[in-house]
Amino acid sequence: MSNEENKKVKGVADIIFLVDATGSMQPGIDNLKNNIEHFFDLLENPSGPNGQLPVKDWRAAVYAYRDYAADGPKWFEPRPFVRGAAAVKAQLAEIKADGGGDEPEDLIDALLKIADMDQTPKHAQMEDPEKWRYRSEAARVVVVMTDASFHMPPPTQPAATIEDLNNKVCEAGLRLSLFVPSGFSCYDELSQIDKCEDLRYPVAAGENPSKALASFTGDEKNFTKTLELLAKSVSTSSGEIAQLP
């Protein structure tokens, strides 16, 4: 790849917000919706001396997941990639938190589906809102937000392991950011996936994780700091894609 080509691919990203949409999640989803414009402003117009690369060319989509056994066909709700904070905000507004059944949800199933998503051909002239851009032409970031643990093994692919997920994530060139509750040991292993960003929010002893999420995301200072870390992570990812085949 020439130096000129290398410059062209920096600052480009496809972002999926993978949101737990079970019944307890509505306050957290609403707080994300209310702050999403600030996140994209941080992404496009970074400040401070940290050398963060502006990400001007981005697409984003909001995917919802629930519980396969309890929620049937609506356990997984993908949406097309869109441009502009207002369009992402509108996708978040479409999500109505309900269902879920038991406390673990089907996050791993959803991540496996995302890792298996198709991509557009290299140097494609047209974008496809249902596909990733080619892996060396746009960073791929998946931001998980939940207040629960996950089923393991995953119901839709019961033979799959976390190692299988790790392999798929690496093959697809995904970078995971886990905005998940502290105190769930299942996320210790998941956070070891290559280049995974661990953004666990605090849950006090005896505290309900959904209330902890609502409180954390409702606190402007706390949530803004998390969004800043996430924007920096997306920027870092977009600066690394030139190295991919």
C-alpha positions, 0 to 999 in steps of 0.5 A, spaced: 500 500 500 502 506 498 503 512 502 497 516 499 493 509 500 495 509 507 492 516 508 486 515 505 483 509 509 485 513 516 479 516 520 474 511 517 470 506 521 463 502 521 460 502 528 455 497 531 452 499 538 449 492 540 444 493 545 441 489 550 433 490 549 430 486 555 425 489 559 430 492 564 434 496 559 430 502 557 433 507 562 440 506 559 438 506 552 434 512 553 441 515 556 445 513 550 440 516 546 440 523 549 448 523 549 449 519 542 450 526 539 456 528 544 459 521 542 460 523 535 462 530 536 468 527 540 469 522 534 469 528 529 472 533 533 477 530 538 480 535 543 486 535 548 494 533 546 493 526 546 494 526 538 487 522 537 485 522 530 479 525 527 474 520 525 470 524 519 468 518 515 463 513 519 457 509 519 453 506 525 448 502 526 444 500 532 442 492 533 438 490 539 439 483 542 434 479 547 433 472 549 432 467 544 428 462 548 424 467 551 423 472 545 423 468 539 424 471 532 425 478 535 431 476 540 435 479 534 434 486 531 439 488 526 438 495 523 442 498 517 448 502 517 446 510 517 450 516 517 449 522 522 448 522 529 440 524 528 439 518 524 443 513 529 439 517 535 432 515 531 434 508 531 435 508 538 429 511 539 426 505 535 428 500 541 423 498 546 426 494 552 421 488 553 422 481 554 428 477 556 425 471 560 431 469 565 437 474 567 442 471 562 441 474 555 444 472 548 450 476 547 454 471 544 449 469 539 449 476 537 456 477 536 457 471 532 452 473 527 455 480 527 462 477 526 459 472 520 456 479 517 458 479 509 463 485 507 463 489 500 468 488 495 475 491 496 474 498 492 467 497 491 464 504 488 457 503 492 456 502 500 451 497 502 448 499 509 447 491 510 454 489 510 461 492 513 465 495 508 471 491 506 476 490 512 482 494 510 478 500 508 474 501 515 475 500 522 470 495 525 467 497 532 462 493 536 460 497 542 456 492 547 451 495 552 448 491 557 446 490 565 446 482 564 450 476 564 450 471 557 448 464 556 453 459 555 453 455 550 450 460 546 443 457 544 443 458 536 450 455 536 451 450 542 457 448 540 461 454 540 466 456 545 469 463 547 475 461 543 471 460 537 468 467 538 475 470 539 477 466 532 471 469 528 472 476 531 479 476 529 478 474 522 473 479 521 477 484 524 472 487 529 474 491 535 469 490 541 468 495 547 464 492 553 460 497 557 458 491 561 456 491 569 462 489 574 461 483 578 460 478 572 465 473 572 463 471 565 466 478 562 473 476 565 474 471 559 470 475 554 474 481 555 481 477 553 479 477 546 484 480 542 484 488 542 477 488 546 476 494 550 473 493 557 469 499 560 465 495 565 461 500 570 461 499 577 455 495 581 456 496 588 455 489 593 447 488 593 445 493 587 441 491 582 445 492 575 440 495 571 439 501 576 447 501 576 447 502 569 441 507 569 445 511 575 452 511 571 449 513 564 445 518 567 451 522 571 453 526 565 460 526 568 461 519 569 458 517 562 462 523 558 468 520 561 466 513 558 464 516 551 471 519 551 474 513 552 470 510 547 471 515 541 479 514 543 478 507 542 474 508 535 480 513 533 485 508 534 482 502 530 481 507 524 488 509 525 490 501 524 486 499 518 491 500 513 495 495 516 490 490 515 490 485 508 
